[in-house]
Amino acid sequence: MRRRDLLVMLTALLGSRATARASALPLIDAVKAGDSRRVRAILDEGSSVEARDPRSGKTALIYAAQLGKLTRLLRERFDAI
């Protein structure tokens, strides 16, 4: 494999990971705020309930359980997967 091809593949892989991580933050922030409308809207837009916070590695469901907020909503979405 040529060096250029390898660099292109690595760039694509790292870019998709960064996008997935960034897309987790709005959901996690909404869970932390206890904003059920925002959580529903974000999930309806296609955000993954399994996405992880890049800083801690926790999912929105883990935060919900720790905070005692919105666990039913997130579990329903998780079970539907």
C-alpha positions as CSV (number, residue, x, y, z in Angstrom):
1,M,0.0,0.0,0.0
2,R,1.3,3.4,-0.9
3,R,1.9,6.0,1.8
4,R,-0.6,8.4,0.2
5,D,-3.3,5.7,0.2
6,L,-2.6,5.0,3.9
7,L,-2.8,8.6,4.8
8,V,-6.2,9.0,3.0
9,M,-7.6,6.0,4.8
10,L,-6.3,7.2,8.2
11,T,-7.8,10.6,7.7
12,A,-11.2,9.2,6.8
13,L,-11.2,6.9,9.8
14,L,-10.1,9.6,12.3
15,G,-12.6,12.1,10.8
16,S,-15.5,9.7,11.2
17,R,-14.5,9.1,14.8
18,A,-14.3,12.8,15.6
19,T,-17.8,13.3,14.0
20,A,-19.3,10.5,16.0
21,R,-17.8,11.8,19.2
22,A,-18.9,15.4,18.6
23,S,-22.4,14.1,17.8
24,A,-22.7,12.5,21.2
25,L,-22.2,15.8,23.1
26,P,-25.6,17.4,22.4
27,L,-27.4,14.3,23.6
28,I,-25.3,14.0,26.7
29,D,-25.6,17.7,27.5
30,A,-29.4,17.5,27.2
31,V,-29.5,14.5,29.5
32,K,-27.3,16.3,32.1
33,A,-29.8,19.2,31.9
34,G,-32.7,16.9,32.3
35,D,-34.3,18.3,29.1
36,S,-36.6,15.6,27.9
37,R,-37.9,17.5,24.9
38,R,-34.4,18.2,23.7
39,V,-33.4,14.5,24.3
40,R,-36.3,13.3,22.2
41,A,-35.6,15.8,19.4
42,I,-31.9,14.7,19.3
43,L,-32.8,11.1,19.2
44,D,-35.5,11.6,16.6
45,E,-32.8,13.3,14.4
46,G,-30.9,10.0,14.5
47,S,-28.3,10.5,17.3
48,S,-27.2,7.2,18.7
49,V,-28.1,6.4,22.3
50,E,-24.9,4.4,22.4
51,A,-22.6,7.3,21.5
52,R,-20.0,8.0,24.1
53,D,-18.7,11.1,25.7
54,P,-15.1,11.5,24.3
55,R,-13.9,12.8,27.7
56,S,-15.3,10.1,30.0
57,G,-16.3,7.3,27.7
58,K,-19.8,7.3,29.3
59,T,-23.0,7.0,27.2
60,A,-26.0,9.2,27.7
61,L,-27.8,6.3,29.5
62,I,-24.9,6.0,32.0
63,Y,-25.2,9.7,32.8
64,A,-29.0,9.4,33.0
65,A,-28.7,6.5,35.5
66,Q,-26.1,8.4,37.6
67,L,-28.2,11.6,37.7
68,G,-31.5,9.8,38.1
69,K,-33.0,11.6,35.0
70,L,-34.5,10.3,31.8
71,T,-33.5,6.7,32.2
72,R,-36.9,5.4,31.0
73,L,-36.8,7.4,27.8
74,L,-33.2,6.4,26.9
75,R,-33.8,2.7,27.8
76,E,-36.9,2.6,25.5
77,R,-34.7,4.0,22.7
78,F,-31.9,1.6,23.5
79,D,-34.2,-1.4,23.6
80,A,-35.6,-0.5,20.2
81,I,-32.2,-0.9,18.6
